[in-house]
């Protein structure tokens, strides 16, 4: 099967998954206590006419299956409705916060890859040495350290005692130098666990590849060690790393909820926490659906890269 047909088939099979994710998101939010009408009225008494009008506004007088179809048709048009606590649209609130979360997650992911993969390769090539043992200890510490504790520690050391980075989000455009300087600590906090995981995974994969016959054959041909590692070993080792990288997207999004609270970064994580506390149901539905869709799409991209790295893989 050609790569193009493989991509088309995997994309089509993703659509039912996204439909199931949307139904689950809609259903779980419906299980929460109270309705948008209760929170609009602040649980105060209201006339039956006003309550009926609000129920009609939120389609609560329709059967549950019709409520889902109406909501889904709006979602497909990127219309997530209006917020319960204000007249502002949910789409506008998400569009305002999404770039902040994407910037934080992208920088954290980049840090994880740039630190984790080279460190894992060096640990595998120099296995049994001080570098290997040191990377193992640091990686285990990175995986075991909670995000909120690491974030507070970095703020205390680099923001308060050394005063080398700002600890309060600046009032500036996202890509202004002061904003990027502020993102250093949150991105390190968010990317540390992923970098540690990439280190351990890359070391294991490269060590396994170094024992294969083709590596001995490449060395016997007189190829430089750098060429053997980078051109042959690393490419075959990246297959398992790519799979975990897709899963890490979900962990980065989950971790962003905590990290954004610790650093007061105005991203989707803070918006979601506030929406849950305020029972702002349309925002909760939209953000959860957006995060779930991002995870599904990340896994789809991982499968495509998987097939590109190893043409023997078919579906």
C-alpha positions in Angstrom: 0.0 0.0 0.0 1.4 3.4 -1.0 2.0 6.0 1.7 -0.6 8.2 0.2 -3.3 5.6 0.4 -2.1 4.7 3.9 -2.5 8.4 5.0 -5.9 8.6 3.4 -7.1 5.4 5.1 -5.8 6.4 8.5 -7.4 9.8 8.2 -10.8 8.4 7.3 -10.6 5.9 10.2 -9.9 8.9 12.6 -13.3 10.5 11.8 -15.3 7.9 13.8 -12.9 8.3 16.7 -13.4 12.1 16.7 -17.2 11.6 16.6 -17.0 9.3 19.6 -14.8 11.8 21.4 -17.4 14.6 20.8 -20.2 12.4 22.0 -18.3 11.5 25.2 -17.4 15.1 25.8 -21.0 16.2 25.4 -22.3 13.4 27.6 -19.8 13.8 30.5 -20.5 17.5 30.8 -24.2 16.7 30.9 -23.6 14.5 33.9 -22.3 17.5 35.9 -24.8 18.8 38.6 -26.9 21.8 37.6 -27.6 23.3 34.2 -26.5 26.5 32.5 -29.9 28.0 33.4 -29.2 27.4 37.2 -25.9 29.2 37.0 -27.3 32.1 34.8 -30.0 32.6 37.5 -27.4 32.1 40.3 -29.8 29.5 41.8 -32.4 32.3 42.5 -36.1 32.0 42.0 -37.3 33.1 38.5 -40.6 33.2 36.7 -41.6 30.1 34.7 -41.5 32.2 31.5 -37.9 33.4 32.1 -36.8 29.9 33.0 -38.5 28.5 29.9 -36.9 31.2 27.7 -33.4 30.3 29.1 -34.0 26.6 28.6 -35.0 27.2 25.0 -31.9 29.4 24.5 -29.6 26.5 25.6 -31.8 23.9 23.8 -32.5 22.2 27.2 -36.2 21.6 26.2 -35.0 19.3 23.3 -34.4 15.6 23.6 -30.8 14.8 24.6 -29.9 13.3 21.1 -31.2 16.5 19.4 -29.2 18.6 21.8 -26.1 16.7 20.8 -26.8 17.1 17.1 -27.4 20.8 17.5 -24.3 21.2 19.5 -22.2 19.1 17.0 -23.5 21.1 14.0 -22.5 24.3 15.7 -19.1 22.8 16.6 -18.4 21.8 13.0 -18.9 25.5 12.2 -16.4 26.4 15.0 -19.4 27.9 16.9 -19.2 26.8 20.6 -22.0 29.1 21.8 -21.8 31.9 24.4 -20.3 31.7 27.8 -22.6 31.2 30.8 -21.0 33.9 32.9 -21.0 36.6 30.1 -22.3 37.4 26.7 -18.9 36.7 25.1 -18.6 33.8 22.7 -16.6 30.7 23.7 -14.7 30.8 20.4 -13.4 34.3 21.1 -12.3 33.3 24.6 -10.5 30.2 23.2 -8.9 32.2 20.3 -7.6 34.6 22.8 -6.0 31.9 25.1 -4.9 29.3 22.5 -1.8 31.0 21.2 -0.4 31.3 24.8 -0.9 27.5 25.4 0.5 26.6 21.9 3.6 28.7 22.5 4.2 27.2 25.9 3.6 23.6 24.8 5.7 24.0 21.6 8.7 25.4 23.5 8.4 22.7 26.1 8.1 20.0 23.5 11.1 21.4 21.6 13.2 21.5 24.9 12.2 17.9 25.5 13.3 16.7 22.1 16.5 18.7 22.0 17.6 17.6 25.4 16.1 14.1 25.6 17.2 12.5 22.2 20.8 13.6 22.2 21.3 12.7 25.8 19.8 9.3 25.2 22.1 8.7 22.2 25.2 9.7 24.2 24.1 7.5 27.1 23.7 4.5 24.8 27.0 5.0 22.9 28.8 5.6 26.2 26.8 3.0 28.2 28.3 1.9 31.5 30.3 5.1 31.9 29.7 8.0 34.2 27.8 9.9 31.5 25.3 7.0 31.2 24.8 6.6 35.0 24.5 10.3 35.5 21.9 10.7 32.7 19.9 7.8 34.2 19.8 9.4 37.7 18.8 12.8 36.2 16.2 11.2 34.0 14.6 9.3 36.9 14.6 12.5 39.0 12.9 14.4 36.1 10.2 11.8 35.7 9.5 11.6 39.5 9.4 15.4 40.1 5.9 16.9 40.1 5.4 19.9 37.8 4.0 22.2 40.5 6.9 21.5 42.8 9.6 22.0 40.1 7.9 25.2 39.0 7.8 26.7 42.5 11.5 25.7 43.0 12.5 27.4 39.7 10.6 30.5 40.6 12.3 30.6 44.0 15.8 30.1 42.7 15.9 31.9 39.4 13.2 34.4 39.8 13.5 35.4 43.5 17.1 34.7 44.7 19.0 35.1 41.4 16.5 37.5 39.8 17.6 36.5 36.2 14.1 35.9 34.8 10.7 37.6 35.4 8.2 35.7 37.5 5.2 37.8 36.7 3.7 37.5 33.1 4.5 40.7 31.3 1.9 42.9 29.6 3.3 42.5 26.1 2.6 40.7 22.8 3.2 37.0 22.9 6.4 37.0 20.9 7.9 40.1 22.4 11.4 39.5 24.0 10.0 40.0 27.6 7.2 37.4 27.0 9.7 34.8 25.6 12.0 35.5 28.5 9.2 34.8 30.9 8.3 31.5 29.1 11.7 30.0 29.9 10.9 28.7 33.3 7.3 27.5 32.5 8.6 25.7 29.4 11.5 24.0 31.4 9.0 23.0 34.1 6.6 21.5 31.5 9.2 19.8 29.3 11.4 18.3 32.1 9.4 15.0 32.5 9.1 14.5 28.7 12.8 15.2 28.2 13.6 12.5 30.9 11.3 10.0 29.2 12.8 10.7 25.8 16.3 10.1 27.3 15.4 6.7 28.7 13.5 5.6 25.6 16.2 6.8 23.2 18.9 5.1 25.2 17.0 1.8 25.2 16.2 2.0 21.5 19.7 2.9 20.4 21.3 0.3 22.6 19.1 -2.4 21.0 20.0 -1.2 17.5 23.7 -1.1 18.3 23.6 -4.9 18.8 22.1 -5.6 15.3 24.1 -7.2 12.5 23.7 -4.3 10.1 25.6 -2.0 12.6 28.5 -4.4 12.7 28.4 -4.7 8.9 28.4 -0.9 8.5 31.4 -0.6 10.8 33.2 -3.4 8.9 32.8 -1.4 5.7 34.7 1.4 7.3 31.9 3.9 7.7 32.7 6.6 10.2 31.0 6.0 13.6 29.1 9.3 13.4 27.5 8.1 10.1 26.6 4.7 11.5 24.9 6.4 14.5 23.2 9.3 12.8 22.3 7.7 9.4 21.5 4.1 10.4 21.0 3.6 14.1 19.1 6.8 15.0 16.6 6.5 12.2 15.6 3.0 13.2 15.5 4.0 16.9 13.2 7.0 16.2 10.2 4.7 15.4 9.5 4.0 19.1 10.4 7.6 20.1 7.8 9.0 17.6 5.1 6.8 19.2 5.8 8.1 22.7 6.2 11.7 21.3 2.5 11.6 20.3 1.4 10.4 23.7 3.5 13.2 25.3 1.4 15.8 23.5 -1.5 14.7 25.8 0.8 14.9 28.9 2.0 18.4 27.9 -1.6 19.6 27.5 -2.5 18.1 30.9 0.6 19.5 32.5 -0.1 22.9 31.1 -3.2 23.2 33.3 -1.0 23.0 36.4 2.0 24.9 35.0 -0.2 27.8 33.8 -1.7 28.1 37.3 1.7 28.1 39.0 3.1 30.8 36.7 -0.2 32.7 36.2 0.2 32.2 32.4 -3.1 33.2 30.7 -3.5 30.0 28.5 -6.2 27.4 28.0 -5.3 25.6 31.2 -6.2 28.6 33.4 -9.4 29.2 31.3 -10.4 25.5 31.8 -9.9 25.6 35.6 -11.8 28.9 35.9 -14.6 27.5 33.7 -14.9 24.4 35.9 -15.1 26.5 39.1 -17.7 28.8 37.5 -19.7 25.9 35.9 -19.2 27.6 32.5 -20.3 24.4 30.6 -19.8 25.6 27.0 -16.2 26.5 27.8 -15.6 23.2 29.5 -17.0 21.3 26.5 -15.1 23.3 24.0 -11.7 23.1 25.7 -12.0 19.4 26.5 -13.1 18.6 22.9 -10.2 20.7 21.6 -7.6 18.9 23.8 -9.0 15.5 22.9 -9.0 16.3 19.2 -5.3 17.5 19.5 -4.4 14.1 21.0 -6.2 12.2 18.3 -4.6 14.2 15.5 -1.1 13.9 17.2 -1.6 10.1 17.2 -2.6 10.2 13.5 0.6 12.2 12.7 2.6 9.7 14.7 1.2 6.8 12.6 2.1 8.7 9.4 5.6 9.4 10.5 5.9 5.8 11.7 5.1 4.6 8.2 7.4 7.1 6.6 10.3 5.9 8.8 9.6 2.3 8.2 8.0 1.5 4.8 7.4 -2.1 5.8 4.6 -0.9 8.1 1.2 -1.4 6.5 -2.3 -1.0 7.9 
